[in-house]
Amino acid sequence: MKRIDLRIVLGVMLILGGGLALMQAMGYLENASEIFWGGVFIGTGLVFLALLFGGHWWSAIPGFTLVALGTLILLPVALEDIGGAVFLGGIALSFWYVYFTSRVERWWALIPAGVLTALAFVAIASSRFEEYSGAVFLGGIGLAFFMVYLTNISERWWALIPGGVLSTLAGVTIAAEKFGEFQTAGFFFIGLALTFLLVAVLARMSWAYWPAAALGAMGFLGIAALLDYANYIWAFVLIAAGGFVLFRYFTIK
């Protein structure tokens, strides 16, 4: 099969561009340049996507990106609010394709896929639920890391930590509007404690019990401040800590 000469492609593009410009000059079109460039990007993206049939998985990234960019240019004015979500979602789709076509070797694609998907949801949520956009973004990235952990639970246990921290921060962004700073810090420490507890239980890392216990205690004290008897709790904690220090001093020589 004879290869298509690039001069033919360029010639066809110039003719189409000239035709669109002529139709705009005659009053038949109002956005000829948008149609032209949108079509160019989509057409180029489809060329890259056609390479997927030859096993070139990398072409999914420029392919879906260019198609998304062309779609963004061609979006009508009434749908401009979702333009960011369309573009970011298109790029995310490329990484989802990269992952699902080889989940063992290309597990890394889950991370950019999750980040871009979260950003796409933020682009939608920011116009309707602005107060939750931060939680959606952080929670989405955290979920991506949990998915990374599930791809190989024995070797990628480390993904539990960023997953738990980001999910905790997502919850903190919501708690910050409902509680005081000290109580919000309490929720944050509780979330971190649960994260290390997951590491200890699921990954069987015994060292993780120590930060889980310490962070859990700090979180409990922060949340206890919501209760009427918080001052009593603090007093007993301080007395117990002081007594423990003195006990260790006099018993250990």
N, C-alpha and C positions, 0 to 999 in steps of 0.2 A: 504494500500500500504506500503510495507516494505521500511524503510529508507535506503538510500545508506550509507554504512559504509565508514568513512573517510579513512580507510586503503586501500579500493578499489581505491578511487580517487588518493591517494598518489602512489599506485602501478602503476596505469595507467600513471600518470605523469612521474614517473621514467622510465618506459619502453619507453615512447615517447621521453624523453630526451636522453636516451641511443641510441635509433634508429637514432635520428637526429645527435648525436655525431658520430655514426658509418658511416652515410652517408657523413658527412664532412670529416672523416678520409679516406674514399674511394674516395674522390674527387668529389662527386655528389653535395655537398653544400659548400658554403663559409661562411655562416653566421648562423650556426646552433643555436648558443646561442641566437642570436637576435630572431630567429623564435620561439625558445622554450619559452623565457620569454615573448615575445609579445603575444604568444598564451595563456600562463598562465594568464597574466593580463586580456586579453579579456575574457577568459573563466570564470575567477572569477567575472569579472564585469557583465557578462551575468547571473551568478547565483544571484547576488544582484538584477539585473533588473527583474528577474523572481519573486522576492518577491513582486513586485509592483502589481501583479495580486491578491495578498492576502490583499491588502490595506496598505502595509507598505511603505508609501510615502518617508520616510527617506532613504530607500535603493536606491533611485534614485541618491543620492549624491555620495556614494562610487561606485555605478554601472556605471554611466556615466564617472566618473573620471578614474576608472580602464580601461574601454574600450578605453578612449582617450589615456591613458598612453600606453596601448598595441599597439594602432594604431600608436602612435608616434615612438615606437621602430621598428615597421615593415615598416615605411615609406622608400621608396627608396631614394637613395642619391640625385636624381634629385629634390625631393620635400622637402628636409631638410629645405629650407627657410620658409616653412609654418608650420613647426613642432610646433613652439610655439603657433601659432594660432589654430592648431588642438587641442592641449592639453588644452589651456585656453578655447577654444570654447566648448569643451566637458564638462568641469566643469560648464561653464555658462549654458549649456543645462540642466544640472541637476536642477539648481535653477529655470530656466524657467518652467520646468516640475512641480516643487514644487509649484510655484505660480499659474500656470494655472489650476492645479487640485483642488485648493481651494483658489480662489482669495480674498475671504473675510477674512478668518482666517490667511492665510499665505501671506499677502501682503508684509511682510518684505523681502521675497525672491527676490523682485524686485531690491533691492539695491545690493546684491552680484551678481545677474544676470547681472545688468547693468554694474557694475564695471568690471567683468570678460569679458563681451562682448566687452567693450571698449578696454580692454587690448589685446584681440584677434585681434581687428582691428589695434591696434597700432603695434602688431607684424608683420602684413602685411605691414602697411603703412611705418614703419621705414626703410624697405629695398627699397622702391620706392619713398616715399614722406616724407623723414625724417623731413623736415622743418614743416610739418603739424601734426606730430605724437602727439605732446603735445596738440594741439587743438582737435584732434580726441579723445584722452583719456579724457580730461576734459569735452568736450562737451558730450561725451557718458555718463559720470557719471551724468552730469547735467540733461540730458534727462531722466535718470532713476528716479531722484527725482521728475521731473515733472509728470512722470507716477505714482509715489507714491501719489502725490497730487490728481490725477484724480481718484484714488481708493476710496477716501472719501474726497470730497472737503470741507466739513464742519469741520471735525476733523483734517485733515492732511494739513491744510493751511501752516503749518511751512515748509513743503517740498518745497514751492515756493522759500524760501530764499536760501538754499544750491543749488537748481536748478538754480536760477538766478545768484548766485555768480560764480558757476563753469562754466556756459555758458559764463558769462562775461570774466572770465579768459581765456577761450578758444579763444575768440575773441582777447583778449589782446596779446596772444602769436603770433598771426598773425600781429596785428597792430605794435608790437614792432619792427618788421623788416622793416616796411615801414615808420614809423614816429619817431620823437624824443621821449625821455623819458617823457617830460612834456605833450606832446600831447597824448601819450599812457596812461598816468595817467588820462587824460581827458576822454578818451574812457572808462576807468575802472569805473570812477565815474558815467558816464552816464549809464553804465550797471547796477550799483548798484541802481541808482535812479529808473530805470525802474523796477528793482526787487521789491523795496518797493512800487512802484506805483501799481504793480500787486497785492501785498498783500492788499493794501488799496482798490482797486477796486473789486478784485475777492473774497477776504476774508472779505471785509467790515470792515477792521480795520482802523479806522480814524486816529489813532496815526501814521500810516505809511506814511501819507502825509508829515509829518514834515521831516523825514530823506530823503524822496524822493525829496523834494524841495531843501534841503541843498546840497545833493549830486549832484542834477541836476545842481545847480548853479556852483559848483566846476568843474563839467564836462564841462559845457559850457565855462568856463574861460580857461580850458586846451585846448579844441578844438579850441577856438578862436585864440589861439596862432599861428594857421596855417595861419591865415589871415594877410594881410598886415597892417590892422589897429588895430592889437591886442593891441598895446601900448595905443591907444586912449581908448579902452574898459577898460583896467586896470586902467587908470587914472580916468575915470568916476566912476568906481566901488569904488575906494578908496575915491574919493571926496564924493560920495553918502553915503558910510559907515560912514565917519567922520561927515558929516552933520547930519545923523540919531542919532549918539551918542550924539552930542551937543544938538540936539533938545530934546532928552529924558532927558538930564541933566537939561535943563532950564525949561522944562514944567512939569516935575514930581517932586513934593516936598515931 
